Amino acid sequence: MFDSHFFSRHKKSIENYRAWIDAGVEELLASYPDGPYAGDRPASLVDALRGEILPAAPVPTAELKSRLRTLIAKSIAVSHPRTAAHLHTPVLLPALGAEMIISALNQSMDSFDQAPAATVVEELICEQLCRLAGLPRPAAGTFTAGGSQSNYMGVLLARDYFLRKRWNWNAREKGLPAEAGHLRIFCSEAAHFSVEKAAIQLGLGLQSVVRIGVDSAFRMRPDHLKQQIETARAPGLAPFAVVATAGTTDFGSFDPINAISEIAREAGLWLHVDAAYGGALLLSEKHRSKLDGLNRADSISMDFHKAFFQPISCGAFLLSDKARFDLIRVHADYLNTEEREADGIPDLVTRSVLTTRRFEALKLWTSFQAVGREQFAAMIDRLASLAQFAASQIAALENFELLHQPEFGCVVFRYAGGRADGVNRAIAQNLFDSGRAVIGHTVVNGRACLKLTFCNPCTTEEQIRDLLRLIENCAAEEVLTAHA
Ligand SMILES: Cc1ncc(COP(=O)(O)O)c(C=O)c1O
């Protein structure tokens, strides 16, 4: 009776499955936006998309398609060359093919009996990633929803490892000790805010995060790190982890991992490297050296929904010594008993903070197979050269200031004429509201700045010139309006 609703080998299911997939492809191709964005504000989107959410009976197919078309047309076109605000990538076609298989198979990565082949693929790909990062043999990993979850896991394991090793305290059994307020994590001023989020969620509070100064290229200063660790120790505080960033969100800058790892080792701190963005450079012959020292990390975040061109969500957390997953290991009678583990059955729930989990690894696996390492490397290198090209153009613009030489795919700059902060903010907002471009904005040393993030290797130099002309014109319009 319900066969036509579900994916199966049933004849009705097969017919209906094809109809849904065909309709999805058709609507997507018919309505995918020509520009970066339709320019709607939240209120007009509510008007356009409101409608009965849970009708008693199915809505007519034509009406459903029309609603889907509206939604598609009012989405951000991630593959448009003038969409350059965030680490928000256009997606590889093999990954889209894999997404269909992932959803239809609906394997759940928590236990082997829900995902046998998928478990093996995830393990193999994590092994490959650990090898790429140069982690030693007992390393292992798990797929995550992204950089925030991976950073959370890094801080969680670092905290509990420190408590066990240094304070002989079993946090898994007893929760946090009374002195937990003394714990300190170090990361640079340019590190991602998910470090603070992790500290909040892990009961350490914002007080636990010490931000370390950066140099003129927005890389963590090892001398500041050393000094801040000593300063924290003086009143009896307890440094336990350093988070180095390989590819900062705003600047794409790379902290000097080797120097940081030396300081971390001497001070007995866990080194987590947030390579959510810059980890992609592991594939690049040209830029790989920016990640030197990554093999010395205790744990690593890597995201594939950034510079590996995967659909959201797709990330990984890599751990140099897989035995440390014990810190979060829990057994459940219905899922992953100790007997199963003793029999060598890999129930991956023991490595994750989640239970039910999608088989995201398949899209990366399919992309690796279909594209190959050389093409991947060329596409990743292209992001870096686009950012360098944009920087060279910006440096030549009158009234604009370039804040850094890009190391990867981001360029931060600003209109530096009169009323600069207001003009910079207005440029990004006006371009978004008019749907002409989606560009980034940020604040550097208290000043409003603009940011271009190149995630699309198909973008051309000419398109970058056009985008910069648009930004210049928008600045001029804004200045004129302010004087009118
Ligand atoms: C360096 C870095 N780390 C972590 C994150 C968080 O990743 P996600 O948004 O996948 O949680 C980001 C996001 O941009 C990032 O740039």
The ligand as a Gaussian input file, in Angstrom:
#p B3LYP/6-31G(d) Opt

LIG

0 1
 C       39.413000      27.444000      10.170000
 C       38.012000      27.000000      10.434000
 N       37.774000      26.134000      11.425000
 C       36.538000      25.706000      11.722000
 C       35.448000      26.156000      11.021000
 C       34.075000      25.655000      11.348000
 O       33.705000      24.747000      10.374000
 P       32.191000      24.305000      10.147000
 O       31.491000      25.537000       9.677000
 O       32.292000      23.233000       9.135000
 O       31.680000      23.840000      11.463000
 C       35.643000      27.074000       9.978000
 C       34.499000      27.587000       9.217000
 O       34.619000      28.397000       8.345000
 C       36.954000      27.498000       9.680000
 O       37.197000      28.372000       8.686000

